Amino acid sequence: MSELKQTRFTRGRVAALMTEATGWALLLLGVALAVRHLLGTVTLPGLLAPAAAIAGGLFAILAAHVARAVFDNAQDTRAMRLAQRSAPSAAVKTSGLRAEPSLRRPSAP
């Protein structure tokens, strides 16, 4: 990867970290509100706000994990493409189609 500057998606990872921290805060807030309502009188409208906070927190945590997975996937794909560029004979020619990249090493003559 010395050809090009390595991309680490720093801003995206920071945004994912902030989203995850917000999700955990929402989750904890929802649990605290639910416990407070359960210790008092239990009504369905009273439990809707804690349930929404818990669901929102779980969704934010999920979104942060998905974002990090996408960044890791993009980084790995970029590394594979750079490795293929360094070995141009690794392309396989298919009949009637453009050359498709192959991860197999060419056989020695």
Salt bridges, closest charged atoms under 4 A:
GLU20 OE2 - HIS65 NE2 3.44
GLU20 OE1 - ARG68 NH2 2.79
ASP72 OD1 - ARG13 NH2 2.75
